Amino acid sequence: MKRSFRSGFIAVLGRPNAGKSTFVNRLVGQKVAIVTSRPQTTRNRILGIINGPHAQVVLIDTPGIHRASTVLGRQMMAEVTQALEGIDLVAVMIDASSGLTAGDRLTFEHARQFRGPVFLLLNKIDRIAKPALLPLMDCPKASRISRKIKSPTSRSAFWPAKSSVKK
């Protein structure tokens, strides 16, 4: 039986410094987005492409979601809104070490605009006690999240190694 080739677009949303660019770089396997401790470094959508034997995934790294009060801020939020057009899945990234913030709630509001599947990604879980993860995973504001994933540390968490793909 011949397997069909699949492709899809995933927008990665989150507040500033949640780890979105690091996540995209890690899954792509090379640096495609700037990574720095300075907030709002990503000002435009950045695309990272993962190619596999039977699929291709385009990751869209977005600016950090915030309440915009400047022209630049409004332009960045327009980039986030545009990133939600024509995609197949939204990944909402939360910095677990900061707990659930107003910025995360704003991110959930943006994610709810999308009609397809929404995944919750908890990042920086190594910085908090395990019992503190449960409230984040069961957050009522995230009730529309279709699947919850702990922070993957490698590309293999999402993409099987070539040797494990059956031919």
Buried (B, 14 or more C-beta within 10 A) or exposed (E): EEEEEEEEBBBBBBBBBBBBBBBBBBBBEEEBBEBEEEEBBBBEBBBBEBEBEEBEBBBBBBBBBBEBEEEEBEEBBEBBEBBBEEBBBBBBBBBBEBEBEEBBBBBBEBBBEBEEBBBBBBBBBEEBEEEEBEEBBEBEBBEEBEEBBBBBEEBEEBBBEEEEEEE
